[in-house]
Amino acid sequence: MAAEAVVTVRLVRSFEHRNFKPVVFHGVNLEQTVQDFIQFVRDDIAARPGLPPCFRRYSYDTMKIIHQPHGAKTNELVMSLDEDEKLILQEGQSLKAAGVANETEVAFFRKEDYGLYKANPKCSWGEGQFMLYRGEGDLTLPPSGSGRRTDNFLLYICCHSTLDYSY
């Protein structure tokens, strides 16, 4: 019997905008080749209901391991930029030989976009921009110039910027 696993695939649409969508696949055969799994994921996301068209129609071509069970997670919001030789899945290998196990999380992205982002890893939000969270699940951008503290809002700072708490 072939080894089966639950694999989470993070569809990375944009590194700069931190735009990604996780999709969970159950019963993944770890003996299949990386090419077969890539084609399976492409076919699945093209027909998956509820997935925005920008994710369904994007030309993904590369997979990289983001997280393995019982391992440390990266501090990067989308995925780590390190250890490409070890973590990028090579097409001639089986998933198991490439290091994919049960509950592994992999990123699926366009290699050209990754190369550009890796050469200049900047967030398009820029330093000092932030979002307000109301607590009911909706995220809204604050109106221009509103940086005052409000008790019923939590402040989220994007891209590792610092906040001046002097009022």
MOHU-V418962 format. One record per pair of residues at least 12 apart in sequence whose C-alpha atoms are under 6 Angstrom apart, sorted by sequence separation. I is the first residue (numbers start at 1). J is the second residue. If there is no record, write none. Layout:
# MOHU-V418962
I,J
I,J
This chain:
# MOHU-V418962
10,22
9,22
66,79
9,23
8,23
8,24
7,24
7,25
6,25
134,153
6,26
133,153
6,27
133,154
5,27
65,87
132,154
4,27
5,28
64,87
132,155
4,28
64,88
4,29
63,88
64,89
131,156
3,29
4,30
63,89
130,156
3,30
130,157
130,158
128,161
69,103
127,161
69,104
68,104
67,104
67,105
66,105
66,106
65,106
64,106
64,107
63,107
63,108
62,108
62,109
62,110
60,109
61,110
62,111
60,110
35,91
34,91
33,93
34,94
33,94
34,95
32,94
33,95
31,94
30,95
30,96
6,102
7,103
9,105
12,108
5,102
6,103
7,104
8,105
9,106
10,107
11,108
12,109
7,105
9,107
10,108
16,123
17,124
16,124
